[in-house]
Amino acid sequence: MTMTQQNKLDLYDIRSSLTEEESLVQDTVARFIDNDVLPMIGKCFAEHRVPTELAPKMGELGLLGANLEGYGCAGMSQTAYGLICQELERGDSALRSLLSVQSSLAMWCIHQFGSEAHKEHWLPILVTGDTLACFGLTESQGGSDPGNMKTTAKKDGDNWIINGSKMWISNGSLANLAIVWAQTSNGIRGFLVETNRPGFEARTIKNKFSLRASDTSELFLTDVSVPDENRLPKAEGLKSPLACLEQARYGVAWGAIGAAQACLAEALDYTATRELFKRPLSKNQLIQSRLADAARQITNAQVLALQMSRLKEQGRLTTIQVSLAKWNNVRMALDIARDCRDILGGAGISVEHVAIRHMLNLESVVTYEGTESIHQLVVGRALTGESAF
């Protein structure tokens, strides 16, 4: 029996485990990617252009903050949100990054740690995609050690005066709102900073060879004054921004599957039509072995992601499990993208094919939201009971 392309990318029939709503969500986002994204994303990558026009379309589809309840959010299942990330990253990691920052870092943060006034004001406008947000945690000297934070917020009457800088901030130059984490006399706290406030500056980081269809910026805050009402009242200490990052890692683990599937699908098509030594590449044992190994790795990642979702829906998902999924699935996708690029030979270095674009993007994805080494240490600490950070 000949398998369809969809079945070739879903050897363990994960699709049959989805609810009707989850299947509908996946199909809807898949059509959006096929019709609106794939025809233009390669050119955006080549030209280093962020397709900001896609954000309101994502809002119209209910994708932003999709797994949040109330305030105009769709209230979808955690699995549905994972599938959204998977399909978006099948298009490009930049789109899933935009979603992750908007939904898991900014909107979830406000939903979890904000006041009722914060939620009522910001969530209904962020859900549309017409207004974008960014998440200012990472600093140039901090990297994997966000506790080494130099940005400060000092109380001045009814206001806070914020000084410092943030680095590698997705959506930074596009955002109307920045969630900024700063050291105070009572520890690390989070602040909602409108980006039009005096003293706030965002500078786009140029000449990237990865995530070229995404905005990445530096943020500079010089005596930026915000009222006390802009402080996130339920955010206390480093655990609060780290909880936001954990939400984002969940989506990253799902998204990586989409990038790997895109690369494998392309390799399957290419090897079926590319002839070498008077026969198609797909008839070569070495090629079949590599394609089969890619399918094995994708299947492992799909099963892991689905179980992660079910645990999250039951309220039982742990930090260790999220770290393991992010580490495993992104490494899987990067390895597959690199191998599929090689299978395509010289054609694989052209942006006309997807493998090189996904490969370069995943070099960032394997680093952000916790590097591979950090997640290894998280799992290692769980196994041994000893911290090696």
N, C-alpha and C positions, 0 to 999 in steps of 0.2 A: 504494500500500500504506500502510495506517495504521500509524504507529509507536507502540509502547508507550511509556509514560512513562519507563521505564528507558532505552530506546533514544534517546529525545529528550534525555536527559541524558548520553549516551555516544555521540556521533555518530561517533567514530573507532573504536568497538568495542574499547575498552581491555579490556573484559571477556574477550575472546577471547585476550588475552595473559597472562591469569592462570593459575596452576596450579590443579588441582582443590582443593588445600588452601586457597589464597588465595581462591577463589570461595566456598568453604564458610565461611571466616572472615567474609568480607564479608556473606554472607547471614545468618549468625548474629547479627552485631552490628546489622545492619539491622532484624531482627525485634525485638531488644532495644530499639532506638530507637523503632520504631513502637508497640510494645506497652507498654513501661514508661516511656519518657521523654516522648514527644510529648503524651500525654494530660495531663501534669502540669507540664511545664517552663515553659509560659507563665505559669501561676499562681505558680510559684517565682520567676520573674523579676519579676513584678509585686509580690510580697510580700517581695522581697529575702531569700529563703530558700534555703539551700544544701541540696540533696537528698542528704544524707550517706548515706541508706539505699541509694543506688545504688552506692556504692563497693564494698560486699561482693558485690553482684551482678556488678559488673565483675570482681571477683576470681574468682568462681565460673566465669565464662566464660573465664578465663585471659588477660584482656586486659592486666593490669598486669605490666609487665616482659616482655611477650610475646615480644620479640625477643632476650631474654637466654637464655643457656644455663645449665642446672643450678640447684640451690638451689630447686627447685620451680617455676622459670619454664618457660614453654611452649616456648621455643626456636623460635618461628615465623620465617619469612623477613622480611626488611626490608620487602618489599612488603606482606606481610600486616599488619605493624604500621602501615604507612602507610594501608592501607584501614581499619583500626580507627580511626585518627585521623579519617579522612574521614567515616565513618559517625557517630562520636560528635559531630563538629562539625555534621553535618547536624541533629542534635538541638539542641545548644547549645554554644557555645565554652567554657562553664564546665566541661562534662564532659571535653572534650578537654584543657582546661587542667589539670584534676585528674589525668588520665592522664599528661600530659606531665611534670608536677612529680614525681609518684610514680615514673614509669618512667624517663624520660630524664634527669631531674636527680638524683633521690635514688638510685634503684636502680642505674642505670647508673654513677653516681659511686662507689657502694660496690663494685660489681662490678669497676670499672676501677682504683680507687685504694685500696680497703680491704684490710685484712688478711684472711687466711682465716677468722679468728675473727669479724670483722665480717660477712663474707658469710654464714657459717653461722648467725649469730644473727639478722641483720636481714632478709635477703632472703626467707626462707621465711614470715616474718610480714607483710612488706610486700606480698607477692604476693597475699595474701588480701583486701586492702582493709579489713580490720578495724583495722589499724594504719596510720596515715597519716604521711607525712613532708613536710617543706618544705625549701626551699633558700635559705639566707640569704646572698646576695651583694650585691644592690643596696642602696645607702645614699642618704639624702635628698640629700646634697650631691654624690653621684657620678653618678647617672643613666647616661649612655652612656660614662662614664669610670670603670669599676670599679676601676682602679688607684689612684684617689684615695680609698683606703679608710682610714677612721678607726678601725674596730674593731680592737682589739689583743688579743693573747694572749701572756701573759708566763709563763715557766717559774717554778714555785714547787715545788722538790723534785721529786716524782714527778707533780705536777699542773700544769695550765695554768689561769691565771686570765684569763677573757675579759671584756672591757668594750667596750661599743659598742651600736650600734643598726642595724637593717635596715628597709628600707621597701619597700612594694608586694610583699609576700611572699604568694604564693598558698598556701592551705591552712595559713597560719601559726597561726591560732587553733584549728585542728582537729588539728594534728600532735602525735604522740607523740615524734617525732624531728625535730630541726633539724640540717641540715648547714650549719655556720657557717664562713664564710671570714674570716680575721683576719690582720692584720700581726703578724709575729713578728720577732725579731732576725735570722732567716734568710730573711726574705721572707714572702710570703703562703702560708698553710697552711690546710688544711681540718680541721674537728673535728666529730665526732658528739656532739651535745648533746641529751640527753634533756630534754624540755620541762618535766619536773617537778623539775628541779634548782633549788635556791634561787638567787634572783637572776634567773631567766628569766621574762620576761613577754611575752605576745602580746596586742595590742589590735586588735580588728577595725576596719577602716576602713569607716565607714558612709556612707550617702547617695550611693552610686555611681550613675551613670546607665549604666554598662556593666558586664558580667560580674556582674550582680546575683544570679545563682544560684551564684556562686563566692565563697569566702572570700578576702579580701585583708586583710593585717594588717601592722602594725608590730611588730617584735621589739625588745625591750630586754634587754640583758644587763649586769647589775651585779654584778661580782665573782663571776661564775659559774665554779665550779671543776669541771674535768673531769680524769680521770686521763690520763696520757700514752698509755695504750692506746686512748683515744678519738681520737687523732690519726690521720688518714688517711695511712698510711706512704708511699704512692706518689704523693701529691699535692704538687707543688712548683711554686710560683710562680703567676702569674695564668693561665698557659696551661692549668692543670688545670680551674678553674671555667669557662673559656671553652670548653674541649672539651665540657663538660657542656651548655653552652648550644647548642653546635652540634648535639648530639643532639636537643635539644628543637626547634630550628628545623626540623629534618627533618620532625618530626611536625606542626609548625605549617603547613608548606608543603602537606602532604597535607590537613590538616584544613580549611583555607580552601576547598578545592574543595567539601567537603560543605556548608558554609554557602551558597556560591554556588548549588549545585544545589537546595538547599531553597528559595531565593528564586525561582529560575527556575521550578521546578515549581509554586509557588504562583501566579506570574504567568501561567503557561500556563493553569492551571485558571480563574483569575479572568477573564482576557480572553476565554476561550471562552464564559463564561456571562453576563458583564456586557454589557448592551446599551446603546448610546448612539447617538442619531440613527437608531433603528430597525434597527440591525445590531450584531452582536457586536463588541467591541473588537478581537478577533483578526483581523477582516477589514479592519482599518485599516492602511494601508501604513506609517505612522509607527510603529505598535505592532509590526508584524512586523519592521521594521528593527531596533528596539531588542531584541526577543527574539532575533533572529538574531545580533546582535552579542554578546549575553550568551553564547549557545551557542558562538560562536567563541572567546571569551575562556576559557570553561571548558575547551573542547577543548585549547587551547594549554597550559593549566595541567595538564591530565591527562597529556598527552604528556611534558611537562617532569618531572612528578612520577614517572612510571613510569621514565623514563631515569635520574633521580636514584636511584631504588631499585635499579635494576640495577647502577649504578656502585657504590653502597654495598655491595651483595652481593659485588661483585668486589674490594672493598677499594680502589677507585680514586676514591672521591668526595672532592672537595676543598672547602675552606672557601669558595672563590669560588663554586662551583656551589651550595652550600647557601644562601649569601647571595642569589644570583640567584633561586633558587626561592622563598625566603621573601618577598623583595621583590615579585617578579612575582605570585605567587599570592594573597598577602594584598591587594595593591592591586587585583587583579582582583576578588576577592570583595567588597571594600568598595564598589567602583564599581558592581558588579551589585546589591548590596543596596540602595544608594541609588537606583538607577534603578528597580528593581522596587518599592520603596516608593512612588516617584512614579507608576508605572503603576497602582498600586492606588488612587490618588487619596486622598480623605479617609479611606477605609478603611485605608490603609496606615499610619496612625499608631496604630492600635489593636493592643494586644498579642494580640488574637484572631487576628491575622495574624503570620506569622513574620518578614517583611522588616524591620520596625522593630527587632525584638529582635536579629536578626543584624547589622543595621547598627550599632546601638549597641555590641554586643559587639566587632565588628571594629575599632571606633575604638581599643580597647585592644590588640587583636591586632596592628594595624599598628605599634604602639609597642613592645610588649614583645618580648623575645628579639632585641633590636637594632632600632632605629628604621629607617624607610625610608631616611633620610639616611645612616645608618651603613653600610647594605648597599650603597648607591650608591657610597660612598667605598671600600668593599672591592673592588667591581668596577672602579671607576676606578683604583685603585692597581694592580690586575692588568693593566689595559690600558696604563697609562702608565709603570709602574715608579716612580711618585712617590707618596709618602704625603701626603695632604692633611688628615689628622686634626688 
